[in-house]
Amino acid sequence: ASILYYTKRKPDCIEEKSIIIRTNRYLAALEPLRPQSLVCWHGEWPAGWVEKNRRLYDYELVYVSSGKGRVATGERSYYCDAGSLVIIPPRLLHYSDAESGMERWCLHIDWFGKCLAQKTMEMPYVFTDTDETFREELAAEPPPPECALEFPLHLRLGEEQREPMLAALRELFMYPPETLAAAAYRQSALWRILSFALETPGTLAPALCD
């Protein structure tokens, strides 16, 4: 849907038309998305904790609010401390560990609300030290290219962005969708969380990796 904007102020017409064009373009990019998160986790990892090699069926968003650790793939290690945001895509073999006591907020994201693993499995991932086979047909689809996201995504939020992020995370965890109003409020919190990942590249501080 497009936003229409009417004005009688002639000098502002060119600027306002530009705003309308940009707004409609962004809305068009967001329109197909129906993000949902059916699996969430919040807690602390003690120093030395290791989450073993696994592959996800969906996208896992991890936000570190305190402590230090990393997410390691076969090619790179992504170092995380307070303010770090990581999104791990499906299929990617990875493990995570904690260098110090680390507080983590984890959301398993399905961009379109169609991921079969989220709907049919108790947990949407497979550890490699089990006999369970990764089933491609259960994996989530990627977001549209208009979102300009590259995965794994690794960002560090600025100081002024961290409290709004934590506020949105707390709201997501505190408002189970038991009523229509609560479901709408929870969905707005999920959108606010994802908005940090959708920031224009270069507006967030660089993150450390090797």
C-alpha positions in Angstrom: 0.0 0.0 0.0 1.2 3.5 -0.8 1.1 6.5 1.5 -0.6 9.5 -0.1 0.3 13.0 1.1 -1.6 16.1 0.1 -0.3 19.7 0.7 -1.2 23.2 -0.4 2.2 24.6 0.3 3.8 25.0 -3.1 7.4 25.6 -2.0 7.5 22.2 -0.2 6.1 20.1 -3.0 9.4 18.8 -4.5 10.8 17.8 -1.1 7.5 16.2 0.0 7.2 14.2 -3.2 10.7 12.9 -2.6 9.7 11.7 0.9 6.7 10.0 -0.6 8.8 8.1 -3.2 11.3 6.9 -0.6 8.6 5.9 1.8 6.7 3.9 -0.8 9.9 2.2 -1.9 10.7 1.1 1.6 7.1 -0.1 2.2 7.3 -2.1 -1.0 10.4 -3.9 0.3 8.8 -4.6 3.7 5.4 -5.6 2.3 6.1 -9.3 1.6 7.7 -9.9 5.1 5.7 -11.5 7.8 8.4 -12.1 10.4 7.7 -14.3 13.4 9.7 -15.8 16.2 8.3 -19.0 17.8 11.5 -19.9 19.7 13.2 -17.4 22.0 15.8 -17.7 24.7 17.4 -15.4 27.3 20.0 -16.2 29.9 23.6 -16.2 30.9 26.4 -18.4 29.7 29.3 -19.0 32.2 32.8 -18.5 31.1 34.0 -21.4 29.0 30.5 -22.5 27.9 30.4 -24.0 24.4 27.4 -24.5 22.2 28.4 -27.4 19.9 28.4 -27.4 16.1 25.0 -27.2 14.6 22.9 -26.1 11.6 19.8 -23.9 11.8 16.6 -24.3 9.9 15.8 -20.6 10.4 17.7 -17.4 11.1 18.9 -16.9 14.7 19.3 -13.4 16.0 21.7 -13.1 18.9 22.1 -10.0 21.0 24.8 -9.8 23.6 24.0 -7.3 26.4 27.0 -8.1 28.6 30.2 -10.3 28.6 32.3 -11.6 25.8 32.2 -14.5 23.4 32.1 -15.5 19.8 30.3 -17.3 17.0 32.6 -19.4 14.8 32.0 -20.8 11.4 34.4 -22.8 9.2 35.8 -19.6 7.7 35.5 -16.9 10.3 35.1 -16.1 14.0 32.7 -13.2 15.0 33.7 -11.8 18.3 30.9 -10.4 20.5 30.7 -8.1 23.5 28.1 -5.8 24.9 26.0 -4.3 22.1 26.9 -7.0 19.5 24.1 -8.3 17.2 24.6 -11.4 15.1 22.2 -13.1 12.7 23.1 -16.6 11.7 21.5 -18.0 8.5 20.1 -21.5 7.9 22.4 -24.4 7.0 25.6 -22.6 8.1 27.7 -24.9 10.3 28.8 -23.0 13.4 29.4 -23.1 17.1 29.4 -20.5 19.9 31.4 -20.0 23.1 31.7 -17.6 26.0 35.0 -16.1 26.9 33.5 -14.5 30.1 30.1 -14.7 31.7 27.8 -13.5 28.8 24.2 -12.5 28.8 22.5 -13.4 25.5 19.1 -12.8 23.9 18.3 -15.2 21.1 15.4 -15.1 18.7 14.8 -17.7 15.9 13.5 -15.7 13.0 11.3 -16.7 10.1 11.0 -13.8 7.7 7.8 -15.0 6.0 6.1 -17.0 8.7 6.4 -20.2 6.5 9.3 -22.1 8.0 8.2 -25.7 8.4 10.8 -26.4 11.0 9.4 -23.7 13.3 6.0 -25.2 12.9 6.8 -28.9 13.2 10.0 -29.3 15.2 10.5 -28.8 18.9 13.7 -26.9 18.2 14.6 -25.6 14.7 18.2 -26.8 14.4 20.3 -30.0 14.2 23.5 -30.7 16.2 26.2 -32.5 14.1 27.0 -35.0 16.9 23.6 -36.6 16.5 22.2 -39.0 13.9 19.6 -36.5 12.8 19.7 -35.5 9.2 19.3 -31.9 8.1 16.2 -31.7 5.9 16.4 -28.9 3.3 12.7 -28.7 2.7 12.2 -27.5 6.3 14.5 -24.5 6.1 13.4 -20.9 6.1 13.5 -18.7 3.0 15.9 -15.7 2.9 14.6 -12.1 3.1 14.1 -10.4 -0.3 17.2 -8.8 -1.9 15.7 -5.3 -1.4 16.5 -5.7 2.4 20.2 -5.7 1.4 21.2 -8.1 4.2 24.3 -10.3 4.0 24.7 -13.2 6.3 26.2 -13.9 8.7 25.3 -10.4 9.9 27.5 -9.0 12.6 27.0 -5.5 14.0 27.7 -3.5 17.2 25.0 -1.1 18.3 26.0 2.3 19.5 25.5 3.3 23.1 22.4 5.2 22.3 20.8 2.2 20.5 21.4 -0.4 23.2 18.7 0.6 25.7 16.0 0.8 23.0 17.1 -2.6 21.8 16.9 -4.1 25.3 13.5 -2.4 25.8 12.1 -4.1 22.7 13.6 -7.5 23.7 12.0 -7.3 27.1 8.7 -6.4 25.6 8.9 -9.4 23.2 9.7 -11.8 26.1 7.2 -10.3 28.5 4.1 -10.2 26.2 3.1 -13.7 25.2 0.4 -13.4 22.4 -2.6 -14.4 24.6 -4.8 -11.7 23.3 -5.1 -9.8 20.0 -3.7 -6.7 21.6 -0.8 -8.6 23.1 0.0 -10.2 19.8 0.0 -6.8 18.0 2.2 -5.3 20.7 4.6 -8.3 20.6 4.8 -8.1 16.8 5.7 -4.4 17.0 8.5 -5.3 19.4 9.9 -7.8 16.9 9.8 -5.2 14.1 11.7 -2.8 16.3 14.4 -5.5 17.0 14.7 -6.3 13.3 15.0 -2.6 12.5 18.5 -2.5 14.0 19.5 -5.2 11.5 18.0 -3.2 8.7 20.0 -0.1 9.4 21.8 1.4 6.4 25.4 -0.1 6.3 27.9 2.2 7.8 25.5 3.7 10.4 26.5 1.2 13.0 29.9 0.7 14.6 32.1 -2.0 13.0 32.2 -5.3 14.7 35.3 -7.5 15.3 36.0 -10.7 13.3 38.9 -12.7 11.9 
